[in-house]
Amino acid sequence: MPELTVTVGVSPYQLDREILIKLDQCDESGHDFVVAPISNPLFRQKMADALTKGFEDRNQLIQAPFSPQELYLRTSDSSDRLVGLTAEWANLDAKDPAERYMAEKVGEYHPYLSAQKGYGKYGERGFTGAVNVQSNSFVDVHSKVNENAHRLTVETCAALLALVMVGGCLQVFEKELLWASYIGISAIIVPSLNTHSTQFINYARMICRALNDYAFHQLWVRVPLDDLTSGDKQQAWKNWMLLKQMCDYSSKLQIALVIKSKLPDQEYISQWFAEPIKCIVLPTTTFTTNPKGYPVLSKPHQNLVRRLLQFTSYVVIEEAEGELTCDTGNHQKFLRYLAQMQDDMSSLEKFAAGYKDYLQSPLQPLMDHLESATYATFEQDPIKYQLYEKRFWTVFQRTTNSHTGRGPLVDRSLNAAKLACRKVKVYALEKNPNAYVTLQRKMESVWKDDVTVFFGDMRFWQPPEKADILVSELLGSFGDNELSPECLDGAQRLLKDDGISIPSSYSSYLAPLSSTKLYNQVTALNGPAHFETPFVVLFDAVDSLATPQKVWDFVHPNPQLPTDAHSVARVDNHHNTRYATNRFTCPKTALVHGLAGYFDAVLYKSITLSICPETHTPGMFSWFPIYFPLKKPILVPSGAIIETHLWRLSSFSKVWYEWSISTEFASANEHGSHTDMKTSTPVHNLNGSSYWIGL
Ligand SMILES: C[S@@+](CC[C@H](N)C(=O)[O-])C[C@H]1O[C@@H](n2cnc3c(N)ncnc32)[C@H](O)[C@@H]1O
């Protein structure tokens, strides 16, 4: 695991000084950035005054541009070290229709506006100013109200928009965003998501518009990790889901997760790991004090923050209300110390650090020829080969036939034989012409007469004699996805009637998962085919929603095959097709982004290897799990049934998977009783159209 980096900022509850002075102070105390409100209390006061006035006066006040005195952020200097904070007091879902009406529904205030034709972007935003896209000119509609229309060129429009907007809460929000955009701030923290009720629909619409209209790289929504005042422990998460959906899963929409002193249960913490957390907000009140008087976090908080630092390096220390002179330098130092604390890392963790949530296309060792570097990566795993060697220990005295790569399994079988003072004859077979060169050299220099190396495909190769033991390692992250069943079926005729296959069986497992990060990464690959392609990936920003269940298995030697079968795999592969359906109870309301796939294998009798989370072979890193994505995530209520459907299908030239997920839940009907609802995703990868494995 690389050293965790931490970028610590500070969020003053109120700024009473020039922002540049504050930035200097922050530099001195070691902060990397400052989260600063865009406008200040003077502006708030002006807006509050405006609401008490009559129509004309009100509009005059709210149309006035920001005066420099009303802004904390006045210049574009240092905007790269600033995160803007829009006014929390702007209630985007104000019950008072006057507030919202004045702010947004310009058309109703100004009936002729709705009669205008050809509104461009700015008009659609609800500004009184509108771009007439046809004439390429700017119309100050409010001036038109006063029968005093000004026509301005579109070039000056952006600068002028700040001057002509109508006010009110929504207007405040837009006005601040526009100003922040003008001075070049790239990240904005928008008002907190209302977690007490579902009264945030207009807020969601405004966020959606902001994502659409402004060039900000990111909008961070303040969300509490848990709202302990709400009866529903998932209320904050559910509202966040709704917001995400309304914003059509925009990847620019991210979370500033506020961690308070009381933490929720683990299952309600882990649901956030699947979400795009961009920033961790730690109010100073979340810290406790150690005996020397320095601020520290409790152990559970430390664990949580360290876990979250794997997703983001941004931490904001938020000064509590009324703590204007609070010195957050020591809080920041503690966070840096926490980020640097190294756990003892296992070899698995060291190896895995660079692979977390990194999507890889599954290997196709049958259709493609692997590269030397890929074999070198396999060979770094000590555990896999130890397990094979353990197995050889009991069966080595017979002729061995091995499918080899660069030969690590051959080495292990010879080792085991030597330790047990037994003689084995090894035939090593490889179909990769390049790996075959390496094998030949190894035979000449190391193995000598103990091993004979052959070049060929096990499905068609003619052996000098039949083997007692057939050793292979053709397993993929989902067990059968590198076509071990087809290859070993083809090779079964190389085995004596009482011969042994290592592995003797392997099984595949599935579980539903939630991960916005993985979903966004598939989206970023551009193109619908990627949503119909499984990926090998080491899960990190993932919430696993259930213990994986077995979907199917394969056994070798395969009792279904005729003993004299020759090239069976090519003639009829029907016996290797599968369909499995599994049912999972969703433990909490969750957004399902796809399926996690795993496998375990019995090498022989009690010797097994596994990548399933509950039974993972310690220290083994040859395989990461597989991810079957969904084109559109599905929201599943707590307690609902998630039914997975997976097919393994085959033609003469390829094997592929198809998948879909159905959900079943009870829904109240208009008579107050419950009816069962069932929904389903489309079937993914029909006919192997997007992803297949070549035979
Ligand atoms: C996953 S690699 C494992 C290699 C080696 N056992 C190891 O652990 O490093 C599978 C190897 O089997 C070879 N292979 C796959 N299908 C084969 C086939 N039908 N006949 C012969 N070799 C095959 C591949 O070229 C590759 O070298």
The ligand as an ORCA input file, in Angstrom:
! r2SCAN-3c Opt
* xyz 0 1
  C      -3.045    -19.467    -16.770
  S      -1.591    -19.997    -17.548
  C      -0.794    -20.865    -16.258
  C       0.579    -21.266    -16.590
  C       1.382    -21.960    -15.489
  N       0.774    -23.174    -15.070
  C       1.582    -21.005    -14.323
  O       0.987    -21.214    -13.276
  O       2.340    -20.046    -14.466
  C      -2.209    -21.283    -18.597
  C      -1.193    -21.797    -19.569
  O      -1.804    -22.873    -20.286
  C      -1.568    -22.712    -21.682
  N      -2.708    -23.292    -22.354
  C      -3.977    -22.834    -22.357
  N      -4.763    -23.635    -23.075
  C      -3.978    -24.635    -23.551
  C      -4.230    -25.746    -24.373
  N      -5.446    -26.004    -24.879
  N      -3.201    -26.570    -24.644
  C      -1.957    -26.310    -24.140
  N      -1.664    -25.267    -23.368
  C      -2.670    -24.435    -23.071
  C      -1.456    -21.214    -21.893
  O      -0.739    -20.884    -23.048
  C      -0.756    -20.789    -20.620
  O       0.623    -20.886    -20.772
*
